[in-house]
């Protein structure tokens, strides 16, 4: 597993961020201004994140990439379909918005031009473009894609609520790659988790048949515990599905 200090371009640990900011705490990263919560601005409530001052940069730890990252270079915001055959993976719609910021000298500013990859399993717990004991999906690239952060440091993905497979809590993987000069590149990889009670509700409906029986709850997932609860995506109902948003603060020089 990767720790925060093992990454080249890292998201600060909460202790390190507090040390940088002093008694002002993490709220000081917003320059004294508190914007709408991530869950709110993901649904267009409160201040517009692309036009507003930098949001609250909250420190998050790096986590293992796992065995299923594939650098497929699919530049798209809707990752539900499989380009190989055009089919769309079924599941409860989920929109994930990530706001990536640069944290330097105690100041938080949007980080444009960073490449953000997202990937996760489908409702049946299957990843695309891999071969493992469950079979092979090589050549299919559903539920994978990347976006490049805009001037406000934002990327957004339309996907489905993930399913489950034995040994892991429900989660979404993400990787951020950002340039920091002509010969330097920074990479940060981690995972986002979901509230167990919400997952219980989602997985009680089709097409997640049997997902609850396969699932490990958050408290029993060692990777979730390594994150110390800091990587739970706040999710709210939105239209026929759900929406969630998350802030990341990276030290990239």
C-alpha positions in Angstrom: 0.0 0.0 0.0 1.2 3.5 -0.7 1.4 6.0 2.1 1.1 9.8 1.6 4.8 10.3 2.0 5.6 7.7 -0.6 4.0 9.6 -3.4 5.9 12.1 -5.6 3.2 14.6 -5.7 1.2 14.0 -2.5 -1.9 15.1 -0.8 -0.9 16.4 2.5 -1.8 14.4 5.6 -4.2 16.2 7.9 -1.4 16.6 10.6 1.0 18.2 8.1 -1.7 20.5 6.8 -2.5 21.7 10.3 1.2 22.3 11.0 1.5 24.4 7.9 -1.6 26.5 8.7 -1.1 26.8 12.4 -4.0 27.5 14.8 -6.2 28.6 11.8 -6.9 24.9 10.9 -8.0 23.6 7.6 -10.7 26.3 7.1 -7.8 28.7 6.6 -7.1 27.1 3.3 -10.2 28.8 2.0 -8.8 32.2 2.8 -11.4 32.7 5.5 -14.3 32.1 3.2 -16.5 29.0 3.6 -18.1 27.9 0.3 -21.0 25.6 -0.2 -20.2 22.0 0.9 -18.9 19.7 -1.8 -22.2 17.7 -1.7 -24.1 20.9 -2.3 -22.0 22.3 -5.2 -22.0 18.9 -6.9 -25.7 19.6 -7.4 -25.4 23.3 -8.3 -26.3 24.5 -4.8 -24.5 27.5 -3.3 -21.4 29.1 -4.8 -20.3 28.0 -8.3 -17.0 26.2 -7.8 -15.7 27.2 -11.2 -16.2 30.9 -10.5 -15.7 31.0 -6.8 -12.5 31.5 -4.8 -10.6 28.3 -3.9 -12.6 25.9 -1.8 -11.8 24.2 1.4 -8.7 22.1 0.7 -9.0 19.0 2.9 -6.0 16.7 3.3 -6.5 13.1 2.1 -4.1 10.1 2.3 -2.8 8.2 -0.7 -4.0 4.6 -1.0 -2.9 1.5 -3.1 -3.6 1.6 -6.8 -4.6 -2.0 -6.7 -4.4 -4.5 -9.6 -7.0 -3.0 -11.9 -5.6 0.3 -13.2 -5.3 0.3 -17.0 -4.0 3.4 -18.7 -6.7 3.3 -21.4 -6.5 7.0 -22.3 -10.3 7.4 -22.7 -10.9 11.1 -22.6 -14.6 11.2 -21.6 -16.8 12.4 -18.8 -19.5 9.7 -19.1 -17.7 6.4 -18.4 -20.7 4.1 -18.4 -20.5 2.7 -21.9 -18.1 0.1 -23.4 -16.5 1.5 -26.6 -16.0 -2.0 -27.8 -19.7 -2.7 -28.4 -21.5 0.5 -27.3 -23.4 -1.1 -24.4 -23.9 0.8 -21.2 -23.3 -0.7 -17.8 -26.6 -0.8 -15.8 -26.8 0.7 -12.3 -27.9 3.7 -10.3 -26.6 6.9 -12.0 -23.8 8.6 -10.0 -22.1 11.9 -10.8 -18.7 12.4 -9.2 -17.1 15.9 -9.2 -13.6 16.3 -8.0 -12.0 19.7 -7.3 -8.2 19.5 -7.4 -6.1 22.3 -5.8 -2.5 23.1 -5.3 -1.4 23.7 -1.7 1.7 25.8 -1.4 2.9 28.1 1.4 -0.4 27.7 3.2 -2.4 28.9 0.2 -4.9 26.8 -1.8 -5.4 27.6 -5.5 -7.1 25.6 -8.3 -4.9 23.2 -10.2 -5.8 23.3 -14.0 -4.5 20.9 -16.5 -4.2 17.9 -14.2 -5.2 14.5 -15.7 -7.7 12.6 -13.5 -8.4 9.0 -14.1 -11.4 7.2 -12.5 -12.2 3.5 -12.6 -14.3 1.0 -10.6 -16.2 -2.2 -10.9 -19.7 -2.6 -12.3 -22.9 -3.6 -10.4 -21.8 -7.3 -10.5 -18.4 -6.5 -9.1 -16.5 -6.9 -12.4 -13.7 -4.6 -13.7 -13.2 -4.0 -17.4 -10.0 -4.8 -19.4 -8.5 -7.3 -17.0 -8.2 -11.0 -16.5 -8.4 -12.6 -13.1 -9.9 -15.7 -11.4 -13.4 -14.4 -12.3 -12.7 -14.4 -16.0 -11.5 -12.0 -18.7 -12.9 -8.7 -19.8 -9.8 -7.7 -21.8 -10.7 -5.5 -24.7 -13.7 -3.9 -22.9 -13.2 -0.6 -21.2 -16.5 0.2 -19.4 -16.3 2.3 -16.2 -13.0 3.8 -17.1 -12.0 7.3 -18.3 -10.1 10.5 -17.6 -10.8 14.2 -17.6 -8.5 17.2 -17.5 -9.1 19.7 -14.7 -10.5 23.1 -16.0 -9.4 26.5 -14.8 -11.2 26.0 -11.5 -9.5 22.6 -10.9 -12.7 20.7 -11.6 -13.5 17.4 -13.3 -16.8 15.6 -13.4 -17.7 12.0 -14.3 -21.0 10.4 -15.0 -21.0 6.7 -13.9 -23.0 4.2 -11.9 -22.9 3.5 -8.2 -20.3 0.7 -7.8 -21.2 -2.9 -7.0 -19.2 -5.1 -4.7 -16.9 -8.1 -4.7 -15.5 -10.2 -1.8 -12.8 -8.7 0.4 -13.4 -5.0 -0.4 -15.8 -2.3 0.7 -17.5 -0.4 -2.1 -15.1 2.1 -3.6 -14.0 4.1 -6.6 -10.3 4.4 -7.7 -8.8 7.7 -8.9 -5.4 8.9 -10.1 -4.2 12.5 -10.5 -1.3 13.3 -12.7 -0.1 16.9 -12.8 2.9 18.6 -14.4 5.3 20.6 -12.3 7.9 21.9 -14.8 9.3 20.6 -18.1 11.0 17.5 -16.5 8.9 16.8 -13.5 5.6 15.1 -13.2 3.6 14.3 -10.0 1.2 11.4 -9.5 -1.2 10.7 -6.7 -3.5 7.7 -6.4 -6.2 6.9 -3.9 -9.8 5.6 -3.5 -13.1 7.0 -2.5 -15.6 5.1 -0.3 -19.3 5.2 0.4 -21.5 5.3 3.5 -22.6 1.8 4.3 -26.2 2.8 5.0 -26.5 4.4 1.6 -24.9 1.4 -0.1 -27.4 -0.9 1.6 -30.2 1.1 0.0 -28.7 1.1 -3.4 -27.7 -2.5 -3.4 -31.2 -3.6 -2.3 -32.4 -2.8 -5.9 -31.6 -4.2 -9.3 -29.2 -4.7 -10.9 -27.2 -5.2 -7.7 -28.7 -8.6 -7.0 -26.5 -10.4 -4.5 -24.1 -7.5 -4.1 -24.7 -7.2 -0.3 -23.7 -10.8 0.2 -20.4 -10.2 -1.6 -19.6 -6.9 0.1 -17.2 -6.2 2.9 -18.4 -3.3 5.1 -16.2 -0.3 5.6 -15.0 -1.1 9.1 -13.7 -4.5 7.9 -11.8 -3.1 4.9 -8.2 -2.6 5.8 -7.7 0.0 3.0 -10.7 2.0 4.3 -9.2 1.9 7.8 -5.9 3.1 6.5 -7.7 6.2 5.2 -8.9 6.9 8.7 -12.4 7.7 7.4 -11.1 10.7 5.4 -12.0 9.3 2.0 -15.8 8.8 2.3 -17.5 10.5 -0.6 -20.5 12.6 0.6 -23.3 11.6 -1.7 -26.9 12.9 -2.0 -29.9 12.0 -4.1 -29.9 13.8 -7.4 -32.6 13.3 -10.0 -33.0 9.5 -10.7 -29.6 8.8 -9.1 -26.9 10.3 -6.9 -24.2 13.0 -6.9 -21.1 13.5 -4.8 -18.1 15.9 -4.8 -14.7 15.8 -3.2 -11.9 18.3 -2.6 -8.2 17.3 -3.1 -5.2 19.4 -2.1 -1.9 18.4 -3.7 1.6 19.7 -3.1 3.0 19.9 -6.6 5.5 22.7 -6.2 
